[in-house]
Amino acid sequence: MTTEATLPSTSASPTARQVWTRARGVVLALVILLAGAVAIAAIRSDARHGSLDPRSPDPYGSRAVAELLADRGVTTRVVTTLAGARAAAGPDTTLLVAAPDLLTESQQEELHSATNGSGGRTVLVAAGGWSVERLAPGIVADPATSLDSTLSPACALPAARRAGRADTGGIRYTVTRPGADECYPSGRLATLVRLPAPSGNGDTVALGAPDILHNDTLDEQGNASLALQLLGSRPHLVWYLPSLSDPAATDPDDEKGFFDLLPSGWLWGTLQLFIAAALAALWRARRLGPLVPERLPVAIRASETVEGRARLYRKANARDRAATALRSTTRTRLAPLVGIPASQAHAPEALLPALSAHLHSPGDGQAMHSLLFGPPPNDDAALISLADQLDALEREVRRP
């Protein structure tokens, strides 16, 4: 009957409980972050489903506006491509662009060339600085948005005066071309601008916020009246919902890198995480200072220390370091035994003559030098042999 020998566990081997104690904080933080990300994604995906879609009954949809317009004889048609929007431009059509900022630069230029001088009306919903200057030259978007959502008309535009107060607060506009109607000012900048076409037929309306078109806010203030007057001035309404699947959205001359495709929120979030990680590293970093003696809470046996260091040397295959430690310790112990100071224990010209004189035999000086100051061993067997020879030499020196 044979038994297999197992290596005893050492104090350097962490237990499962110790590993869990060290890692539970990180695991808990990751779980909280994951749960928060899932919750935010679920809330955002549910709240903005069908935004500004005239077929959607969701709170942020616009089905109510489309049905009210249908009762007044205005037909509503949804298009998702630039080709469809350009083909629909005409004197008897109102073209509503739901998300102008999603259009590429080439799409904006093509859309403007199709609507300019068509005699119809173009309504730009929440057009920012990226799109309004191309789709409506003469209107510039201000970087700061309105602080108030409900504003008064304060203009001579009949549709605005009949509607009264409305939820137009959002992007503010500055007009650089004369003849425009600037309505619903916030901080002396308009949030609704009607810009007549240069030819005198048709116009372009820049609406700073989409609130008057949403199902859940259509019945508030004068939102319904303003929406019906802006969109019902012509018998046909074409509702343009820009789509990333539109072939015109791919511009071969507009090559963007990886970071250009990331939303700005992700970049800011990554920067915040980097700052948080740097602060955590500074908080948990080792602070070096003067050495302070401290009593160990428990007594550690010398054999455990030797065993632990030996295992580290063996794991790293560091026979050279192990041999250097053995020779240095032996020389340090032999120096006072042969009558030389400890400061000269590692000098061959001082230690070797004194050692030969103490042993009363010249011996082989080259062998003595190789034993105490030689090269590192080539394998484990040579390292063990070196340790045995050093022990034998120390015992002989200590012999009376």
Steps between C-alpha positions, in 0.01 A plus 500: 500500500649831393408850600556818304679784674328838484676830536403680819325832458707801595406836645538653150211292359174706528182321592174534311359719776798735479465525122129583533569759771749677276287488184149553633523881481598494132235238420230703679599817311487317165157355581366846593641655180354220286158529665502879456596473134222247433244716683600818313495318166155359572360838607645686202394238247145499637461878535620603153344227291349649182611855574343753260346221294149595374404131516600457866249536789784513757535812718783628280333400176296732274197297399258749657626782276464284189141406590402863566649601166313215327172634642581830325573335165881496524659172393809379685759277337816365668828473310832373634732568208647817356375406153142482629531837675643670190231355274225624733615866500243718326279808537207301648714306750631561849822306560573432869855386581480325838873476577706732279820445697503133397552593136848507359644813344434378147142401591435846642630669187291278270187552710547879501546510121172306461294714739646841416266665253255208495223725630417269791569519871787327677477448878825420682443349845773576757764572239837573659803682369607193300195515270310829521766709326488273193129428490399859579774750409441815699427321829773424756447274803615631837708258715292571813148359509195663650449470874118523473288256302178701482539837328286782361490584126615865511491525118267593216474150346124426481539131587696584815263779607196272467669214687628712789734345753656171389775256596762612250788548744810318382761602244520875448570666166658818373377634164757658266265565205225767499133422455479210746241454776668444837258358755494358853817675620706372790775732615435725194563206261215334312409134540275503189607669177313519168738589217341584161663352193715742294270453201196607703320164474512260793682529830706313758399468866762421765336361815725493806328209682276207394265526802203644305498183285508242781185309592533567875542880468282576198201602717703741716523878449455590132704206373224341290405830335859585413575148367188491282568845352868427426434158345155555348566799274516266198290196406785250517741433788810289443654384830870431445655265761873475414629144515851362521400232249452767233759443221547878483625497861823335383738766376810348333688829540420525871722243670465500875720332753394281789481787751293711257232230499469490879236727656640786706341356814715187480817706472406708805406184690835340417681813619307494828581131552869573433499782757321279752754220446789745545350632826445144624862412415625804693274407792614137513865557401779402737631806679873470557639663810766445767541144626319436825575189708190300575451184697342217310159393630610134492832321526616352170734206515830534317433174316183645347687809382775287346246272336303791359807669354624172358168441328516847347854438374396165356189641334708774336780254411741741672791271582742791465324702771477198728872423457591865562294504820662176626856619427445848645355360823784248532767767448332725756506222763856390417659847524488539882607136541828557310571838659416755231241782525158455351564784253767282328296179501420531129853588385679191366848648563418536873277199571680220313851544660349525848286194437800294379705604804217403735470156345881447538514366144551699184267274312386580153459876480325481166242253635443718809450806278260310273302380803456843662515735198435275198237510226138395558416128469352366179226281649326414826738214574801734482317747727442229761863392474610861552286529815650175638858616432438837668357324808799267510744793478325688780499190723873450442579862591292474818672173602733559802 
